[in-house]
Amino acid sequence: MKPSFLLNFTDEIIDALSIDCLIFGFKDAQLSILLVKHGIGPTLGQWALPGSWIKYNESIDEAAGRILSSQTSVENIYLEQFKTFGEVRRFSPRRVITIAYYALVNIEKFELHPGPTEADVSWFNIQEVPTMPFDHNKIFEDCLSFLKHKIQHEPIGFNLLPAKFTLLQLLELYEAILGQKLDKSNFRKKFLKMNLLVDTQERQQDVSHRAATLYRFDESVYNKLLEKGFTFEV
């Protein structure tokens, strides 16, 4: 018998270890989560987080990208590990541990297509998430709570907003994630004080109301704040 370190890994699945993906998108002042409708198996017809098994011959990061791409056609995005879920009875047939990944994306950059085992794929407003199988609702709620904390200590928005955006769009993003209304004047003062935003000297085009100033993120300041963090009190 070969020593374990000489075993040839195959593309067979590890049936006790899975990946679940939480992809958040922002559009029209609403934060949404990407879900797939199962097309086969005991959860046929149910909406769930994109997820599946890890193969022996791939890393968990590779598995996350493969699973998301094959089930939704969303690919080439940065997926970050969020949390591992291992409750004994989270998957009723047997013991399964799942690793949750999350990403924040601009919805308009992606065209969705369901995979061969999915009946559909769609964005759901975070306020209208259906009952999902297994512990997917708990995974979703935990990740949303994580984002609410993260947004008060790190800059968020680089991947969610267009390259040029208004302060109102940025405010609406924060309100959508936090689930509460914020004071516009205080929000503006706090953000401009951080020197995170650059005035592009441009204004909105083709709008029926007074055109607002367009801003962009200062990428160097953005990256420094990602490293150092900050406190954004609401």
C-alpha positions in Angstrom: 0.0 0.0 0.0 1.3 3.4 -0.9 2.0 6.0 1.8 -0.8 8.6 2.0 1.4 11.3 0.6 1.9 9.3 -2.6 -1.8 8.7 -3.3 -3.0 9.9 -6.7 -5.8 12.3 -6.1 -8.8 12.0 -8.5 -11.7 14.2 -9.4 -14.0 12.2 -7.1 -15.9 14.2 -4.5 -15.3 14.4 -0.8 -18.8 13.7 0.3 -18.4 15.1 3.8 -17.1 18.5 2.7 -18.9 21.1 0.6 -18.8 24.7 -0.5 -21.6 27.3 -0.3 -21.3 30.7 -2.0 -22.9 34.0 -1.0 -22.8 36.5 -3.8 -24.2 39.9 -3.0 -25.0 42.4 -5.7 -26.3 46.0 -5.6 -28.6 47.7 -8.1 -31.4 50.4 -7.9 -30.7 51.0 -4.2 -31.3 47.4 -3.4 -28.9 44.7 -2.0 -29.5 41.3 -3.5 -28.3 37.7 -3.0 -27.7 35.2 -5.9 -29.7 32.0 -5.5 -30.1 28.9 -7.7 -33.2 26.7 -8.0 -32.4 23.0 -7.7 -33.3 21.0 -10.7 -32.7 17.5 -9.3 -32.6 15.6 -6.1 -34.7 15.7 -2.9 -34.6 19.6 -2.9 -36.0 19.8 -6.4 -37.7 23.1 -7.0 -36.2 24.8 -3.9 -34.1 28.0 -4.0 -30.7 27.7 -2.3 -27.2 29.1 -2.2 -24.9 28.0 -5.0 -23.0 25.1 -3.6 -21.7 21.6 -4.0 -19.0 19.1 -3.1 -15.3 19.6 -3.2 -13.2 17.3 -5.3 -10.1 15.5 -4.0 -7.9 17.0 -6.7 -8.7 20.7 -6.2 -8.1 23.3 -3.5 -11.1 24.7 -1.6 -10.6 28.1 -3.4 -10.6 26.3 -6.8 -13.7 24.4 -5.8 -15.6 27.6 -4.8 -14.8 29.2 -8.2 -15.7 26.1 -10.1 -19.0 25.5 -8.3 -20.1 29.2 -8.7 -19.2 29.3 -12.4 -20.9 25.9 -13.2 -24.1 26.7 -11.5 -24.6 30.4 -12.3 -22.0 31.4 -15.0 -20.6 34.0 -12.6 -16.8 33.7 -12.8 -13.5 35.5 -12.5 -14.5 37.2 -9.2 -12.6 37.3 -5.9 -14.3 34.9 -3.4 -13.3 35.2 0.2 -13.8 32.6 2.9 -16.4 33.7 5.4 -17.0 30.9 7.9 -17.2 27.1 8.3 -20.5 25.5 9.3 -20.4 22.1 11.0 -23.6 21.6 13.1 -24.0 17.8 13.5 -27.5 17.7 11.9 -27.2 20.5 9.3 -27.4 18.0 6.5 -29.9 15.2 7.5 -28.6 12.2 5.4 -25.1 12.3 7.0 -22.5 14.5 8.6 -21.4 17.3 6.2 -19.2 20.3 6.9 -19.5 23.3 4.6 -17.2 26.2 3.9 -19.0 29.4 3.1 -17.4 32.0 0.6 -18.8 35.4 -0.1 -18.3 38.1 -2.7 -19.6 41.6 -3.5 -20.3 42.3 -7.1 -21.8 44.8 -9.6 -25.0 43.0 -10.8 -24.8 44.6 -14.3 -21.5 43.0 -15.1 -22.8 39.5 -15.1 -25.2 37.5 -17.3 -26.7 34.6 -15.4 -27.2 31.1 -16.8 -28.2 28.0 -14.7 -26.0 25.0 -14.8 -27.0 21.5 -15.9 -28.4 20.6 -12.4 -30.1 23.9 -11.8 -33.6 24.8 -13.0 -33.0 28.6 -12.6 -30.7 31.2 -11.2 -31.8 34.7 -10.1 -31.1 37.7 -7.8 -33.3 38.0 -4.7 -33.7 41.2 -2.7 -32.2 40.4 0.8 -35.6 41.3 2.3 -37.3 38.7 0.1 -35.1 35.6 0.6 -37.2 32.4 0.5 -37.0 29.5 2.9 -34.0 27.5 1.8 -32.9 23.9 2.4 -30.4 22.7 5.0 -29.0 25.7 7.0 -28.7 28.0 4.1 -30.9 30.7 5.7 -28.7 30.7 8.8 -25.6 30.9 6.6 -27.2 33.9 4.8 -28.2 35.7 8.0 -24.7 35.2 9.5 -23.0 36.6 6.4 -25.4 39.6 6.3 -24.6 40.3 10.0 -20.9 40.0 9.1 -21.3 42.5 6.3 -23.1 45.0 8.6 -20.1 44.9 10.9 -17.6 45.0 8.1 -19.1 48.0 6.5 -18.5 50.0 9.7 -14.8 49.1 9.9 -13.7 48.7 6.3 -14.5 50.5 3.0 -17.1 48.6 0.9 -18.3 49.5 -2.5 -15.4 49.2 -4.9 -17.0 46.1 -6.5 -20.7 47.0 -5.9 -20.9 50.5 -7.4 -20.1 51.8 -10.9 -16.7 53.4 -11.4 -18.3 56.8 -11.1 -21.1 57.2 -8.6 -23.0 59.8 -6.6 -23.0 60.3 -2.9 -26.6 59.3 -2.9 -25.7 55.9 -4.5 -23.1 55.4 -1.9 -25.6 56.3 0.9 -28.2 53.9 -0.6 -25.6 51.1 -0.5 -24.8 51.7 3.1 -28.5 51.9 4.0 -29.3 48.7 2.0 -26.6 46.7 3.9 -27.3 48.2 7.3 -31.0 48.0 6.9 -31.7 51.5 8.2 -31.9 55.1 7.1 -28.9 57.3 7.6 -28.7 61.1 8.0 -27.6 62.4 4.5 -25.7 65.4 5.8 -23.7 63.5 8.5 -23.0 60.7 6.0 -21.6 63.2 3.4 -19.4 64.9 6.0 -17.9 61.6 7.3 -17.0 60.3 3.9 -15.6 63.5 2.6 -13.5 63.8 5.7 -11.8 60.4 5.1 -10.4 61.6 1.7 -11.6 58.4 0.2 -13.7 60.0 -2.6 -12.3 61.9 -5.5 -14.5 64.5 -7.2 -14.4 63.7 -11.0 -15.6 67.2 -11.9 -18.4 65.5 -13.8 -22.1 65.4 -13.2 -24.9 62.9 -14.0 -26.2 62.8 -17.5 -29.8 62.4 -18.8 -31.5 62.7 -15.5 -34.9 64.5 -14.9 -33.7 66.0 -11.6 -30.8 68.2 -10.7 -27.6 66.5 -11.9 -25.5 65.3 -8.9 -21.7 65.3 -8.8 -20.0 62.1 -9.7 -17.2 60.7 -7.5 -14.8 57.8 -7.7 -12.8 56.0 -5.0 -9.2 57.0 -4.4 -7.8 53.5 -4.8 -4.6 54.1 -2.8 -6.6 55.5 0.1 -9.2 52.7 -0.3 -6.4 50.0 0.0 -4.8 51.8 3.0 -8.2 51.8 4.8 -8.6 48.1 4.0 -5.4 47.4 5.8 -5.8 49.8 8.7 -9.5 49.8 9.1 -11.7 52.6 10.6 -14.7 53.2 12.6 -17.8 54.5 10.8 -20.5 55.1 13.4 -24.1 55.2 12.2 
